[in-house]
Amino acid sequence: MNITQEKTDDLNSIVTVKITPDDYQEAVNKKIKDQAKKMKLPGFRPGMVPPAHVKKMYGKSILVEEINTMLSEAVNNYIQQNEIEILGQPLPKQDDASFNWDFNDEFVFNYDLGLAPEVNVEFSAKDKLTQYNIKVDDETLAARTKSIRRSYGKMTNPEIVADGDVIFGEFIQLNADGSVFENGINVTTSLRLDAVKDATILKSLIGLKKGDVIESFDLVTAVDDQKLLIKILKLEEENPIIPESKFKLTVKNINRLEESDLNQEFFDKLFGENSVTTEEEFKAKITEELESMMAQDADKKLAADLYKYGSEKATMPLPDEFLKRWLKVANKEVNNEELESGYNDFAKNLRWTLVENKIMKDQKIEIKYEDVYQLAKIRLDAQFRMYSPQALSEEQLGQYTAQFLQDKENANRIFDEVKAQKVFDYLKTVITLDKQDIDYNKFQELK
């Protein structure tokens, strides 16, 4: 077998593989004999089918399979042994001639390779980005406290609607003249007042009592959220038609979630028995929780800014035509229009991946299995806590994590996340970080 490479330019090359009968005949004949021993055919005893008969019937397909196996191994080994940095996967050349697939043929195959460009992106103290320190202001603390107290509160049915309540009512669709729309929407459902965005309509709902009727209620303007309107009106999720008409609203009941009292029972439910005993300690705990969440938000913002900044520095050329062809082969359902519209984002991400890989190599940054395992464990723990307040035991969580990482796609995703974090942590020690304090509400406006 002979393998050669010819560079057509700095980003593309052709690998040519020549296979002679001496390369494949022994392996093909062995497979034919093995098949003969296993095959069951009418007129022959099991295991006694003549190899010549198997060769006549199935020889060509066995030859094709063996040649394909040899090709794949040969090209991959050649790339690894010669340390060729490629993008995507080798692609058979589109203009290769067809073969007769005779047992004495000499085969010549050509593969296109897309080569990784030289990465010359450097970072230093001259590169400056803002690192925000988000402050827990009184408004944010009060909002978080209210949310937690309501989460542990109890449901009541007050006499009069107040801001934040839920109206359980009957909604009947109307014609433009105010009459009932025949065979129109007629549902009894819930409307949360915090979902009402129109201030005038919200004001008209506050003060209503059970049994009160609004003869003409503009629900669509009140909510102004298509997904929520579909849910409120109980419409079919597939191709829903949201009416522009108004509704007759009859209040059937009023639901209110009362905030939990700031007492020891509440503190124990939230933090464990006697961990917190005073309102001051409660506020300190909530502040600590918020500060931790905000530090994560600030880090995410810095990571996004660093990616944007670094991507703009990474302008190295790519083998675009090769990559587009490879993407079409790897994603057969993607049409040309989708490919062209999404290629720039793909290329941007690929360039940044090349930058990350260079940093990992130059700085000798390693990723160990324990790094991947621990991050996967954290992600799964957070996911389980979304659905159950009862945390899993360490043993259970460990079992789920090991099982999760057995899936190659899951393992690769977490690996990439670990790599991104390690590169991010390194770059934070290299570039200049302009640290700025900012209120939470102001920070939200930056997103």
Disulfide bonds with the S-S distance in Angstrom:
none
